[in-house]
Amino acid sequence: QVQLVESGGGLVQAGGSLRLSCAASGSAFGIYAFGWYRQAPGKQREMVGQITSGGSTNYADSVKGRFSISRDNAKKMVYLQMNSLKPEDTAVYYCKSYRSYDRYESWGQGTQVTVSS
């Protein structure tokens, strides 16, 4: 059982920045990988980026150089720093945990990010 709660979304102008947070409950936080996903109206959910238990990251091409993921194992938190935001970044952003040995995964409820022109 892993519970994830996202926060930090809101309305921001194009070119601005936001930092999203994902707070995780449960044991053995350090063995989980985490991903950030987003879903815009009328579109399928897509992966924004991932961070492994060891701290390695990867990102979708659309956000490379603008977004970064980090984790704080002591605080059981995962972050998505979003810079140089564009209107096309507007979406509901979701945090996902993943445990590789049994492929267990859990999703947060999402937080809305709206980028205005």
ChimeraX attribute file (.defattr): number of C-alpha atoms within 10 A of each C-alpha:
attribute: neighborCount
match mode: 1-to-1
recipient: residues
	/A:1	9
	/A:2	17
	/A:3	15
	/A:4	22
	/A:5	18
	/A:6	23
	/A:7	19
	/A:8	14
	/A:9	18
	/A:10	14
	/A:11	13
	/A:12	18
	/A:13	14
	/A:14	17
	/A:15	14
	/A:16	14
	/A:17	16
	/A:18	18
	/A:19	16
	/A:20	22
	/A:21	22
	/A:22	26
	/A:23	16
	/A:24	21
	/A:25	14
	/A:26	10
	/A:27	11
	/A:28	11
	/A:29	20
	/A:30	16
	/A:31	16
	/A:32	20
	/A:33	22
	/A:34	28
	/A:35	24
	/A:36	25
	/A:37	20
	/A:38	22
	/A:39	19
	/A:40	17
	/A:41	9
	/A:42	6
	/A:43	9
	/A:44	9
	/A:45	15
	/A:46	14
	/A:47	17
	/A:48	24
	/A:49	21
	/A:50	23
	/A:51	22
	/A:52	19
	/A:53	17
	/A:54	11
	/A:55	14
	/A:56	11
	/A:57	16
	/A:58	14
	/A:59	19
	/A:60	13
	/A:61	9
	/A:62	11
	/A:63	17
	/A:64	12
	/A:65	11
	/A:66	13
	/A:67	20
	/A:68	20
	/A:69	24
	/A:70	18
	/A:71	21
	/A:72	12
	/A:73	14
	/A:74	8
	/A:75	10
	/A:76	16
	/A:77	18
	/A:78	25
	/A:79	23
	/A:80	23
	/A:81	14
	/A:82	20
	/A:83	17
	/A:84	15
	/A:85	23
	/A:86	19
	/A:87	15
	/A:88	13
	/A:89	20
	/A:90	20
	/A:91	21
	/A:92	18
	/A:93	26
	/A:94	26
	/A:95	30
	/A:96	26
	/A:97	27
	/A:98	19
	/A:99	18
	/A:100	12
	/A:101	8
	/A:102	7
	/A:103	8
	/A:104	12
	/A:105	15
	/A:106	14
	/A:107	19
	/A:108	20
	/A:109	14
	/A:110	22
	/A:111	21
	/A:112	20
	/A:113	22
	/A:114	21
	/A:115	20
	/A:116	16
	/A:117	11
